[in-house]
Amino acid sequence: MQLVFSDAQYWEDFLPLTFTRPVAAMRCGILTFSERWQKILGNTEVSYFTENYLQNKFKSPEDKESLFLVTNFLPTETVIQQIRDLKLGEALVYEDELVAAKINMKGFSLNQIEKMTDIKEELVFFKKPTDLFTYNHLAIDFDFALLTEGRVSQELSPTNGFLGDKKDLFIEEGAQIEFSTINTKTGKIYIGKNAEVMEGCNLRGPISLGEDSKFNLGSKIYGATTIGPHCKVGGEVNNIIIFGYSSKGHEGFVGNSVIGEWCNLGADTNSSNLKNNYSHVKLWNYRTKAFEDTGLQFAGLIMGDHSKTAINTQLNTGTVIGVASNIFKPGFPPNLVENFSWGGCKDDERFKLDKAYEVAERAMARRKVPLTDEDKSILKHIFNTY
């Protein structure tokens, strides 16, 4: 059966991360929301119900019977079974919001739903960017169990120091870890296929290192941290998520943050995650067009795809950076850096679209990934609209 992953009302709340992807394509834990639900339901026929300008890259639903699903939550076993048991015209609702329905996408309408059932259990729901790192420890636990059940980890090399229970460490085929310290007493650690933990690293779980990614020499990694595929990470990080294909390869601190794809943090880029007066951090909200209180004492950086910082960039607590921004001017950038900013300061000129394409092509070629016409169309829409 076709899975239809819906953004529902959440797409705007996750900007700037969702400027370039549906909600379902975001990463939290070990997997993206889409990957997680495909694994749970054993189904690979996937489509997306999202913004029109994203549909050229992310497949639109076909006109047939489908499971319509809001993806940004962690289900319990009971809820998974309720979803599997849905019949045509039935739906599940959580806190007055539809989360799953069995419907026909031909002539799509929620009026097809004849029976709604409330989910009684409390669920972990991700409703804004800060939820991704706040609940990342729970997502790592969920995905660790999902991916490792019935499987055997590769052996940890004896050159490493280890604390904790070996059942909380899983090393995929081809991964390399030498002369580092691994601590699972504080959470599970998952090392993806062909990933590398270079000498002198200190890992304190929960941590997920994605396929073909690297922790560079002497890295200090505190949980709960997720590094997606094809990334390079060095220096010190604490409770961050990098979706994939991005680099923070040098010294510098980043904490309580979410970074998209194809980003690069220059050497000694630092992001504050705590205000000097210990008050709650405010973050820019694209829906309300205002800085909103997160209710969190710790919140660092939210960075959209294709953005870059120069060496020695210093970012204030609660900084939001849009898509394809280049930050290189001296001093602290503002707490909101606009899409395609050329410099990073308020009212700077915009990064020219053709030049943004050139940089994206070069960066992506380093990972042997092409910049497609669909990618260019998405960037053009963002450039012209936001």
Secondary structure as UniProt FT lines:
FT   STRAND          2..6
FT   TURN            8..11
FT   HELIX           12..14
FT   TURN            15..20
FT   HELIX           23..25
FT   STRAND          27..28
FT   TURN            29..30
FT   STRAND          31..32
FT   HELIX           33..41
FT   STRAND          46..49
FT   HELIX           52..54
FT   TURN            55..57
FT   STRAND          65..70
FT   STRAND          73..74
FT   HELIX           77..84
FT   TURN            88..89
FT   STRAND          90..94
FT   TURN            95..96
FT   STRAND          97..104
FT   TURN            106..107
FT   HELIX           110..112
FT   STRAND          115..118
FT   STRAND          124..125
FT   HELIX           129..134
FT   HELIX           136..148
FT   TURN            149..150
FT   TURN            158..159
FT   STRAND          161..163
FT   HELIX           166..168
FT   STRAND          169..171
FT   TURN            173..174
FT   STRAND          176..177
FT   STRAND          181..183
FT   TURN            185..186
FT   STRAND          189..191
FT   TURN            193..194
FT   STRAND          196..197
FT   TURN            199..200
FT   STRAND          202..204
FT   STRAND          207..209
FT   TURN            211..212
FT   STRAND          214..215
FT   TURN            217..218
FT   STRAND          220..222
FT   STRAND          225..227
FT   STRAND          232..233
FT   STRAND          236..244
FT   STRAND          247..248
FT   STRAND          253..261
FT   STRAND          264..265
FT   TURN            267..268
FT   STRAND          270..271
FT   TURN            276..277
FT   STRAND          282..285
FT   TURN            286..289
FT   STRAND          290..293
FT   STRAND          301..303
FT   TURN            305..306
FT   STRAND          308..309
FT   TURN            311..312
FT   STRAND          314..315
FT   TURN            317..318
FT   STRAND          319..321
FT   TURN            323..324
FT   STRAND          326..327
FT   STRAND          336..337
FT   TURN            339..340
FT   STRAND          341..343
FT   TURN            346..347
FT   HELIX           353..365
FT   TURN            366..368
FT   HELIX           373..385
//
